[in-house]
């Protein structure tokens, strides 16, 4: 039951689904503006979801699971970014051609074969994240490949689809969504299960992200990119870790899921050893123990405590609250003592698997969700024995206790049984929610193929060879080629990756090609210095391309002015359309003031009366005073030489001349 495993020995396999929002003017299937987020709303809609039959006359397992949650779903609407299409009151418009073009660009960057026609399909979602109950999606490219660690990372497919709502809250039987993100176009890049270690997963996420961002036609920032990580080990099953927000989370999450699957396979072997190999072998029963719990149980198992919880969280009947009177239900696990404390992922045990199912499906989300006989509250031992007797438990039996609305406790007891049924097969097909500490929790049953069917509201869209060729002609340099070129100039990898991720690489190549700028200097300028100015609140992103051209052209003609790069960049940020060269001339940049060494001597006399620890500090102080007046006019090395003559025993370092170019 160790948390450390050999990934090759357990047969770890990982694939990715990288979702990236596209930088379009409007949404995917309507004319509402894309990327306009709101915090308020003008109205709300209450919906309930129900499953529908697939084209083969079957129900998807995930849809049935979501139906069991009996969720009340509320959508918050703002007139600035939502129309009747999002609420499923009108059919879709034709698919956004700008989004399809960007998807084709990404397919070409990934080496995919482009489909001849884009066919829109419906992908069923009953968790409430999409009011229609399904997401419209279409495959644009297949069979791509990326260079990765000396081998190729296969790209199974690239799809273009509409984004879902943003979750506001999820309490009991009520979930609230904000619809501003709904319908925004995004692409989904699906890799093969080619990754073999947690570190490879993080690196692959960043690589796919750099490819997506190379064209400059995708959105950046929090929430613009998310990834689903599919993990399995030998003998296990594919488990999807849904919505991983950062690549840095991936190593811990993949490691934790690998450990979890290994331990679940060991649990299945232990159950088989005990003679529990099929669902019919399970002896799981439940009984109402409300009265026994009221007499001896912990405070949280009493009706008054439950009512205080509901009142404190403002849970309303028919909305957050479940149906029926307060009930405490004991679930006897015949012959399963010891399984509840069985280790799963690092820091978690099998009873946590039960908690996840009960929280999501039964809507019992009060902490700690359930109690079990192997991790019982301290000081409540007599209550445990009383409840075990009430449930008819023997020494070899385990016990789980749930409480809340009666109907929810019945659902919870059945979910406990079903999770043990799944445990007989080792690893269940699940979608799991990620957390920053590397742990995951149950989110839903992993969807199957029965949730996909054609969208009869959307006609196919033909993709012509001429359209693909026109898009291919405007593609940027592949990120791996650009990375090699920048690295050869001595630029560190973190700076290179930042430039490609945030669009600075385009500006680097622009000023190098148009102004003859030094490549290394341009990389450090846009990759570190402009980034620092942006963090200080300066509007550097408002500076047009011509402004940066003017800066590098002027400094090429007046090299000494480069030492005043901060002053010039700050002026550009405040005057995006201004004439930089004229302003720089007025400020005196580029030419040394007449008799400037005498001014350095004057500054030395003015500072003579100030206390200094030693001559070195005196030289540094004088250098700062001199450069404040002469930066961008006199080379720092010449100013340092003049200071050294006045403070002869310690030469001053040229201010602003060291470090990055």
LINVENVEN-V421083 format. One line per field, one symbol per residue. ss: DSSP state (~ for helix, > for strand, _ for the rest). phi: phi as a letter, one per 20 degrees, with the letter a starting at -180 (. if undefined). A space follows every 50 residues. Layout:
BEGIN
ss = ???
phi = ???
END
This chain:
BEGIN
ss = ______~~~~__>>>>>>>>>>___>______>_________>>>>>___ __________~~~~~~~~___>>>>>>___________________~~~~ ~~~~~~~~~___>>__>>__>>>>_________>>>>>>>>>>>>>>>__ >>>>>>>>>>>>___>>>>>>__>>>>>______>>>>>>>___>__~~~ ~~~~~~~~~~~~~~___>______>>>>>>>>______>>>>>>__~~~~ ~~~~~~~~~~~~~~~~~~~~~~~_____~~~_>>>>>>_~~~~~~~__~~ ~_~~~~~~~~~~____>___>____>>>>>>>>>________>_____>~ ~~~~~~~~~~~~________>>__>_____~~~~~~~~~~~______>>> >>>>>~~~~~~~~~~~~~~~~~~~_____>>>>>_____>>>>>>___~~ ~>>>______>>__~~~~~~~~~_____~~~~~~~~~~____~~~~~~~~ ~__~~~~~~~~~~~~___~~~~~~~~~~~~~~~~~____~~~__~~~~~~ ~~~~~~~_~~~~~~~~~~~~~~~~_____~~~~~~~_________~~~~~ ~~~~~~________~~~~~~~~~~~~~~~~_____~~~~~~~~~~~____ ___________
phi = .eeecefffemfcccccedcfeedfcffcbdffendecddbeabcdccdb fcfffemceffffffffffleedddedcffbccffgemecffffgfffff ffffgffffemeeeffcedecddfcdenfcgfnbdebbfdbclebcfblm cdefdfacddbefdfefebbcldccdcdefegnffbddddeffeecbgff ffffgfffffffeffmdcecofnfcbcddecbcfnecfceeemfecfffg gfffgffffgfffffffgfffffenddcgfefddccbfcgfffffcfggf edgfffffffffdledfncfeeeoffbdcddedfmdgnefeffcfgmccf ffffgfffffeemedfeembdcfdcegfndggfgffffffemfdfedebc ccbqfgffffffffffffffffffendffcdceecfenecbfdafffdff edbfefecffdfdefffffffffdfffgffffffffffeneffgffffgf fdnffffgfffffedmffffffffffecfffffffenfeffeffgfffgf fffffffcgffffdgffffffffecgdfeffffffffnfncfffmfgfff ffffffefeefcfbfffffffffffffgedfndcggfffffffffecfeb fefgfmeemff
END
